[in-house]
Amino acid sequence: MTTIYMLWHVHETAPHQEDEKFIGAYSSEDKAKEAIARLKTQLGAKDHPDDFQIHPCTLDATGWPEGFITIAESFRSM
């Protein structure tokens, strides 16, 4: 199995609202961390330097095999 590391910058802008930016996909977690080090002082990230997220993803694997619901639907079920 091949794993890539997807890098996101996500911060909350209001209750239950987030600003999400997909930064890129990297061949290793270390390379994703290097990108964070380069980007955390840049415009768009410097005000929220701790809001980076690295998500490993296995290639050719289906996510959510049981199906999924939207965020709005999840709040209606509460």
Backbone as CSV, one residue per row, in Angstrom:
resi,resn,N_x,N_y,N_z,CA_x,CA_y,CA_z,C_x,C_y,C_z
1,MET,0.827,-1.186,0.000,0.000,0.000,0.000,0.873,1.253,0.000
2,THR,0.452,2.224,-0.774,1.167,3.493,-0.828,0.377,4.535,-0.061
3,THR,1.064,5.241,0.814,0.432,6.297,1.594,1.000,7.638,1.170
4,ILE,0.108,8.608,0.993,0.524,9.993,0.794,0.051,10.779,2.004
5,TYR,0.600,11.966,2.169,0.280,12.800,3.326,-0.299,14.110,2.823
6,MET,-1.597,14.254,3.039,-2.310,15.437,2.563,-2.219,16.524,3.626
7,LEU,-1.815,17.707,3.198,-1.619,18.828,4.112,-2.734,19.850,3.919
8,TRP,-3.368,20.209,5.022,-4.456,21.182,5.047,-4.131,22.281,6.039
9,HIS,-4.681,23.446,5.811,-4.664,24.518,6.810,-6.126,24.813,7.108
10,VAL,-6.527,24.583,8.360,-7.935,24.683,8.745,-8.035,25.494,10.021
11,HIS,-8.830,26.572,9.982,-9.093,27.280,11.229,-10.543,27.731,11.272
12,GLU,-11.054,27.804,12.491,-12.448,28.174,12.711,-12.621,29.669,12.516
13,THR,-13.627,30.055,11.728,-13.919,31.470,11.492,-15.127,31.933,12.290
14,ALA,-15.995,31.004,12.658,-17.192,31.258,13.462,-17.613,29.902,14.017
15,PRO,-18.488,29.872,14.991,-18.929,28.568,15.496,-19.460,27.680,14.361
16,HIS,-18.924,26.497,14.268,-19.301,25.502,13.263,-18.967,25.932,11.833
17,GLN,-18.048,26.893,11.660,-17.607,27.300,10.329,-16.077,27.322,10.302
18,GLU,-15.536,26.745,9.255,-14.084,26.682,9.127,-13.642,27.181,7.757
19,ASP,-12.450,27.736,7.744,-11.784,28.093,6.501,-10.785,26.968,6.243
20,GLU,-11.001,26.201,5.196,-10.137,25.057,4.889,-9.392,25.305,3.585
21,LYS,-8.090,25.088,3.625,-7.274,25.207,2.419,-6.470,23.923,2.249
22,PHE,-6.624,23.287,1.099,-5.784,22.135,0.774,-4.459,22.672,0.277
23,ILE,-3.380,22.301,0.939,-2.050,22.818,0.603,-1.361,21.925,-0.424
24,GLY,-1.382,20.616,-0.199,-0.723,19.720,-1.136,-0.656,18.305,-0.608
25,ALA,-0.136,17.415,-1.442,0.037,16.006,-1.087,1.531,15.690,-1.152
26,TYR,2.017,15.011,-0.126,3.454,14.764,0.013,3.728,13.274,0.158
27,SER,4.911,12.878,-0.248,5.283,11.466,-0.226,5.681,10.973,1.157
28,SER,5.897,11.885,2.097,6.236,11.475,3.464,5.710,12.519,4.451
29,GLU,5.537,12.085,5.671,5.105,13.014,6.717,6.172,14.080,6.950
30,ASP,7.433,13.701,6.864,8.519,14.675,7.039,8.458,15.780,5.983
31,LYS,8.141,15.420,4.732,8.039,16.446,3.688,6.853,17.371,3.937
32,ALA,5.758,16.829,4.461,4.616,17.676,4.815,5.001,18.629,5.950
33,LYS,5.758,18.138,6.921,6.210,18.989,8.024,7.176,20.070,7.533
34,GLU,8.006,19.749,6.551,8.896,20.750,5.968,8.087,21.857,5.295
35,ALA,7.003,21.472,4.628,6.136,22.465,3.992,5.510,23.375,5.053
36,ILE,5.090,22.807,6.161,4.525,23.614,7.256,5.557,24.624,7.729
37,ALA,6.788,24.183,7.915,7.847,25.080,8.381,8.044,26.245,7.409
38,ARG,7.934,25.976,6.111,8.092,27.032,5.103,6.894,27.971,5.062
39,LEU,5.712,27.439,5.301,4.482,28.203,5.080,3.925,28.921,6.306
40,LYS,4.290,28.495,7.501,3.606,29.022,8.685,3.846,30.504,8.946
41,THR,4.812,31.111,8.286,5.031,32.552,8.443,4.502,33.349,7.242
42,GLN,3.857,32.656,6.305,3.369,33.300,5.086,1.956,33.844,5.265
43,LEU,1.587,34.774,4.404,0.249,35.338,4.384,-0.781,34.218,4.284
44,GLY,-1.811,34.303,5.081,-2.854,33.283,5.092,-2.644,32.233,6.165
45,ALA,-1.412,32.080,6.625,-1.122,31.087,7.654,-0.486,31.712,8.891
46,LYS,0.167,32.852,8.738,0.927,33.407,9.863,0.047,33.803,11.038
47,ASP,-1.237,34.109,10.798,-2.131,34.432,11.906,-2.654,33.178,12.604
48,HIS,-2.476,32.019,11.976,-2.927,30.738,12.532,-1.861,29.671,12.263
49,PRO,-0.643,29.849,12.770,0.457,28.947,12.412,0.313,27.526,12.956
50,ASP,-0.566,27.335,13.936,-0.723,25.998,14.523,-1.917,25.241,13.952
51,ASP,-2.514,25.767,12.893,-3.733,25.176,12.358,-3.508,24.296,11.125
52,PHE,-2.293,23.820,10.950,-2.022,22.880,9.868,-2.414,21.477,10.314
53,GLN,-2.883,20.684,9.375,-3.248,19.296,9.645,-2.656,18.410,8.564
54,ILE,-2.070,17.295,8.990,-1.548,16.297,8.060,-2.440,15.069,8.166
55,HIS,-2.978,14.649,7.021,-3.856,13.484,6.983,-3.261,12.427,6.055
56,PRO,-2.835,11.288,6.621,-2.350,10.219,5.756,-3.513,9.650,4.945
57,CYS,-3.227,9.273,3.719,-4.243,8.747,2.814,-3.628,7.593,2.025
58,THR,-4.289,6.452,2.060,-3.821,5.290,1.308,-4.363,5.362,-0.109
59,LEU,-3.460,5.291,-1.073,-3.881,5.337,-2.472,-4.680,4.085,-2.840
60,ASP,-5.633,4.269,-3.720,-6.472,3.193,-4.238,-7.344,2.541,-3.169
61,ALA,-7.581,3.241,-2.076,-8.480,2.755,-1.025,-9.688,3.681,-0.969
62,THR,-10.851,3.115,-0.834,-12.073,3.903,-0.792,-12.319,4.414,0.617
63,GLY,-12.477,5.728,0.720,-12.861,6.311,1.995,-14.377,6.282,2.118
64,TRP,-14.873,6.250,3.312,-16.310,6.256,3.573,-17.020,5.106,2.851
65,PRO,-16.572,3.869,2.986,-17.209,2.765,2.252,-18.657,2.506,2.675
66,GLU,-19.042,2.962,3.872,-20.411,2.751,4.342,-21.332,3.896,3.944
67,GLY,-20.812,4.904,3.266,-21.580,6.087,2.925,-21.231,7.221,3.868
68,PHE,-21.880,8.366,3.687,-21.548,9.528,4.504,-22.727,10.486,4.532
69,ILE,-22.671,11.432,5.475,-23.671,12.482,5.566,-22.948,13.820,5.594
70,THR,-23.680,14.890,5.348,-23.080,16.216,5.381,-22.963,16.700,6.824
71,ILE,-22.191,17.747,7.028,-22.080,18.338,8.360,-23.440,18.835,8.817
72,ALA,-24.182,19.480,7.918,-25.516,19.976,8.278,-26.412,18.831,8.743
73,GLU,-26.353,17.688,8.057,-27.157,16.533,8.469,-26.741,16.020,9.843
74,SER,-25.458,16.090,10.135,-24.996,15.605,11.442,-25.524,16.484,12.572
75,PHE,-25.679,17.773,12.332,-26.225,18.662,13.359,-27.726,18.441,13.537
76,ARG,-28.424,18.078,12.470,-29.868,17.822,12.583,-30.139,16.573,13.412
77,SER,-29.197,15.639,13.433,-29.413,14.396,14.189,-29.085,14.547,15.662
78,MET,-28.626,15.712,16.075,-28.281,15.944,17.481,-29.508,16.267,18.300
